[in-house]
Amino acid sequence: MDVDRAAVYAAELAAFEGTDLEDVIDFSRLRERMRSFTAGEWWPGPDVEVIAARTDAASSSTRCATVEEGGRMTIRLAAVQMTSATAAHELAHALAGLDDGHGPLFRSAYLDVVAVITNIDSTDRRRELHVDQLAMAFAQFGLRSGGRRWPPPPASTTAALAL
């Protein structure tokens, strides 16, 4: 049972509502940005396929295919959630693995993904603001982060990775 799911959703609203991470983006543009992100230097996660969810879907999801199907992660994005925040959330599931649900490992992955997607350069306060907002929101809702099975995100990059 994923006991932290509701608290993570509430923390996301507290952290990102009204920010550029909640701006709706065209599916093809968001999918291309996500593909570029997972093909980038830092991405230590699995191969990810990004597809549109059914037109009646109310939420996005991440699933892992069976070994027979290639074991690839599939992210389905719902039309009502075509945002960078949703992309970061689902990419964090792919990075942490699905066994952790919305637990401490997932939250560490989420903070790292947000750091990288907003990491245009180390002097850009927007990056630190988004990561700080999410970390503070997690704390506000009694959610701790913990562990990392991947290398930490880089301090800065020369190319924009922003979703």
N, C-alpha and C positions, 0 to 999 in steps of 0.2 A: 504494500500500500504506500502511496506517495503522499506522506503526511505534510510535506512542506509546500506542495503545489500552490495552494491558495495564498500562502504567505509570500511566495516568490512573485505571484501575479500582482499582489498588492504592492510589493516593493517596486516592481517594474513601473506601475502607475505612478507611484510617488517619485521615482527617479526620473522618468522620461516623459511623462505627460507634458505636452506643450513645447517639447524640444524638437530639434531637427531629426532626431532618431525616430520620431513618430510621424514624420511626413510620409504620406502615401506615395509610392513609386510604382510606375508601370511594371508589370510582371517581367517582361522581357529584359528591361533594364536592370531590375533587381537580380534576376537570375544571372545575368552576365557579370554583375558586380560580385556576386557570391562565387561564381566560377573562377573569376580572377583572384579573389581572396584565397580560395582553397588551392589554387595553383601557385600562390606566392611563396616566397622564401620561408616564412615562419610557419605556415600551416603544418602542424605535426599530426593532424587527424587523418581519418580514412578518406578514401574517394567518396565524393558526395554527388548525388544526382539531385537536381532541383526541378520540381515539377509543380504545376498548378493543381490545387486540390479541386474536387468536384465543385461545380458552381454553387451548390447549396451548402457547402461546408462553412461552419461558423468559426473554426479554429484551424491552426496550422499544426503539423506534426512531423516527427522524425521517426523513421523506422529503419531497421536493419534487415536486409535481404538474407535469406538462408545461404549457406556455403554453396549449395548447388546453384543458386542464382547469382553467385559472385560475391556475396557478402558486403555489397556496397550499401552505404547509408542513403536513404531517400528522404528528402525534405519536401513535404507538400505544403505549399503556401496558399492559405485561404485568401480570397479576393479582399475581404475586409481587413486583412492583416498584412498587406504588402508594404511593410516598413522595414527600415534598418534595424529597429529594436527587435522585431520578430525574427529577422534573419539572424541576428546575433544570438538570440535565445535558442533557435533551432541548431545553429552551428555549434553552440556550447554543448547541446545534447550529443551531437556527432563526435565532438572532441572528448568529452568525459565518458562516453559510452552510455548506453541506455539503462544499465543496471542501477545506476545511482538515482534515477528519477530526477527530482529537483533538490537533491541533497548537497552536502558540503563540496564534494568533488565537482558536481555540475556548477555550483556557484563560483568556484575558482575558475573553471573553464569560461564561464560567462564573463567574469571580470577581465580575463585575458583576451577574449574575443573582442569585447568592447574597447579595450586598450588598443588593440591592433587596428580595428576598423576605423577608429577615429585618430589614428597616429599619423598625422600628416608631417609634423615635425615636433621636436621636443619642446619648442617654445610656444606651441599652440595650446593655450589654456583650455580650449574646448575638449581636448582629449582628457586632460586631468579632471575637468569638470564632470564629464559623463561617467568616468570610472569612479570618482569620488561620490557622485550622486548615488550610483548603484550600491557602492560599498556602505554608505551611510544608511540607505534605505534597507539593505539587508540587516544591518545592526538594529535599526528602528523596529523591525519586525522580528527580532530575536533569532535571526538566521546567521550562522557562522559559515565561513568558507573554510575549506581544508584540503590539503593535499594537492599534488600536481604530478601527473605522470608524463609530462611533456616539458620541453624547454620553456623558460619564461619568454614573454614577448619582448621584442627589441625595444630599446629606449626611444628610437626614432627611425624613420626611413626617409629615403629621398623621393620616393614616389607615393602619391596619395593612394591609400588603401581604403579610404572611407567608402562605406556602403551607402 
